[in-house]
Amino acid sequence: MQVTITAVGPDNRGLADPIVHYVTGVGANIFEIQMYDRDSEHLFAMMLRMDWPTEKESIAVLRKHLDEIGKLKSLSIRVWARDEHKRLPRLAICTTYRNEIPLALLRNIRDGRLKAEAAVMIGNRDSCRNVAEQFDVPWRSIGDSKGEPDNDKFVNILDEFEVDYIILARYMRILPPRLCWEFAGGRIINLHHGLLPSFPGFRPYHDAYSHHMLTYGATAHFIVPELDAGNQIINQTAFTVLPGTPLTDVIRQGETDNEPTCLVEAVRRVVDREVELHFHRVISTAK
């Protein structure tokens, strides 16, 4: 069974060794290891992806042993296996202001086009609370009066609802590197409202318009610590406008039609196991 382990904590010596030695000792076949050392933050982070021999040891026992290592080494260790539970993948839909995208996700889940479960909706603003209530999805607020998120609360909610994939549905806050690493390995999907790598940043419609572009688009990609890196693209969709189209019309078309279409298809590709993230690259796993 494919299992992903993440470990994050204060930087120190000998943090990866006990994890690697333990899993290989049981007979795991390691496919990938990514390790990070943030000197400026004195932070250690590791992501390990492996084939775990469940016939020798269950995921529950693996998790118990790694919890013990985590306590000994002051590491926050997570063990995630998509196939651990016989259920649909559980999504956390994260929002700020716009409701078109969560509406599209929830409608596609309801209608069976997305084979997933909306476990929780999370917002740093309350603008989309009514969408959660409309579809009877638990709602959790993590933002203060200025919309600044409590990222520790964010992580606790993800653990509480046993979330498999985090969907950033125009969630207009940058995830801190620690959170990205805690859920590394292709578990965070972001919608960027511009075509990457050409138009990163917070105002891609405006930037493209200032370059007199006639084609605009959206990009759904896996999150890695580098913002809008562009090498983790799951899906891109584009639309073309006539010369002289006002920027307001461009944005309206992008937000109401193109962006929801882009993200829904990206999430479908992930939950249907057509793509995965390996070594920070998107690979096709469709048979």
N, C-alpha and C positions, 0 to 999 in steps of 0.2 A: 504494500500500500504506500502511495506517495505521501510523505509527511514533510511539512515545513516547520522548522524550529527557528525562532528568533530569540536573541538574548541581548539585552540592553542594560547598561549600568555604569557606575564610575569606572574610569580607566584604571587598569592595574595589570600586573603580570599574571600569566598563566590562566587567563579566563576561558579561552577556547579549548584548551587541552582536555579538561575533565569531560566536557560535552562530547568532543570528538572521540576520545578514548572509550567512553561508555557506549555510544551507539555502534561504533565499529566492533567493539567487543561482543556485542549481542549478534552482530552479523549484518548490520545495515550496509547498503550500497549507496555511498554518497555521490550524488550527481553534481552538486554545486555548493560552493561555500563563498560567501561574500562577507568581508570584514571591514569595519570602518573604525578609524581612530581620530576623533575630533579633539585635537590638542587644545584648541581654544576653549572647549567646553569640558575637557577632561572626561570625555564620554567614549565608552566602548560599545560597539554594536556589531552583531553578527547575524547572518541569515544562512541557514543550512537546509538544503533540500535533498531528500534521500528516499530510497525504497526501504521501507521498514518491514522486517519479517514478523508479521503478526502471528504466524504459527508458533513462533518462539516466545513472543512477549506482546501483550496487548498494548494499545495506545494508552489506556488508563495507567498501566504500570510504567510505561515510558514517561508519562507526564509526572507521575509520583516521584520517580528517580530524579528527573530534571528539576522539579520543585526543590528537592533537597540540595542539589548542586546550586540552584539559584540562591537559596538561603545562605549557603556556605560562602558564596562568592559575591553576594550583594547584587545579584542580577535579576532582572525581571525577564523570565523565560516563558515563552508561549509555544505550545505545540498545536499545530493545526493540520488536520487531514480532511480533505473534502469528502472522503468516503467513510469517515468515522461513523456518521449517523445516517440511517436510512430515511432521509427526508430531503425536501427541496432546499437548495442553498438559501441562506437567510441574508437579506440585504439591509443595510442601514442607508437610508436616503437622506443626504445632508443638504440643507438649503439655506439661503439667505433671504432674498426678496422674491425672486421670480417663481411663479407656480406652474408655468407651462410644462416644464420638464418633469417635475414630480408627478403631475397629472398624467403625462404620457406614460411614464413608467408604471404607475398604479393601474391605469386602464389596460395596459398590455399584460400585466400580471393577472388582473381580473378576468381578462378574455382568453387567457391561456397561451398567449403568444410568447410571454416570458415565463419560463418554467422556474420560478423562484418565488420566495415569500418575502413580503415587506415586513421585516421584523420590527423596525422602529424608524421613525423620522426624527431627525435631529436638526435644530436650527439655532444659529447664533442671533437670529431675529425671529419674531413670531409671525412673520408675514404669511407663512405657509401652514400654520397650525390648522386652519380650516380645511385644507386639503387632507391632512392626516385624519381629521375627524370625519370627513366625508366618506373615507374608505375604512374607517374603524381601525386605523393603525396607531399604535402608541406614539405619543409625541413627547419629546424631551427638549427643553431649552437649555442652551449652554452659554448664552451670551449675556453680558452685562448691559447697562443702559446705552452704551456706545457700540454694542455689538461685538465687543472683544470676547473671544471664547475662553472658557475654562477648559483647557486641554486635558487636565487630569480627570475632570468630570466626563469629558468626551470619551476617554479610554475606558473609564469605569462602565459607561453605558454600553459600549461595544462589547465588553466582556459580559455584562449582565444579560444582554439579549443574544449572546452566543452568535455574533455576527460572523458570516463567512466573507462577505464582500462589502466594502465601504464605497458608496456611490456619491461622488461630489457633483450634485446636480445644480450647477451654478452656485456652489458654496464659495462665497467671495472672501475667503481667508486662506492664507498660506498655512499648510500644515507644518508644524515644527519638525525638524529632522528626526527627533526621537520618536515621534508618533509614526512617521513614515517607516522607520526601521522596525518598530514593534509589530507592524502589520505588513512587513515586506514580503516579496515573493509573488507579486501579482494579485494582491488582495484589495488594492485601492484603485478605483477607476475615476478619472476626472474628465469633466467636459470643459474644454477651452473654447471660447466663442470666437475663434479665429483659426486661420490655416497655419499650422506649424510646419516647418520652423520659421516661415516668413514673418508672421505677425504674432509674437509672444506678448506678454504683458497684460495690463488691465484694460486697455482701450483698443483692442484689435480692429473693431469696426472703424473707429475714427482714424487709426493709423493707415488702414488700407484705403480709406476714402481720401486721405490727404495725398496718397500716391496715385490718385485717379484710377483706382482699380475698378473693374466692372464685374469681377468675380470675387465672391466672399464665401466664407465657409466656417465650419466648426471641426474640431478635432477631439476625439475621445481617446484617451491614452492612460496607460498604467502610470501610477505615481512612483517616482523615485525621488531621493532627496534633492536632486537638481531641478529647479523650477522649469516646467515646460521644456524639458530637455529635447523632446521631439523624436527620440529613437525608440519610443515605447508606444507607438501609435497603433491602436486597435481598429479605428475606423475614422474616415474623413468624408464629409459631405460638403458639396459646394452648390452655389446658385449664382446665376448671372443676372445682372440688371441692365436696363437700357442706359445709354449715356444721358446724364442730366438727372438721374433719379436722386431725390433728396436723401440725405443721410438718415433722416427719421424713417423713411420708407424701407431703406436697406436694413436698419436695425429691427424694425417690426417684422419683416419677412424672416430675418435670421432667428429672432427669438421665438416666434410663434410656430414656425414650421421646421426650419432646417435644424436648429439645435436639438429639439426633442427627437427628431428622426435619427440624428447622428448618435445620440447617447443610447437610445433604446436598442439600436442595432449592435452597438458595441457591447452592451450588457448581455444581449442574447448570445453573441459569439463566445463570451466568457462562460456563461452558465451552461451553454450547450457544449462546452469543452472543444471549441474549434480553435482557440488560441490560448497560449500560456506565455508567461514571462520567464525566460531563461537567460541568465547572465545579462540582465538589463536589455534583452532583445525580445521582441514579440516573435513567437514561432507558431506555425500552423500545426495543430495536432489533429485536424480532421482526417478521418480515414476514408 
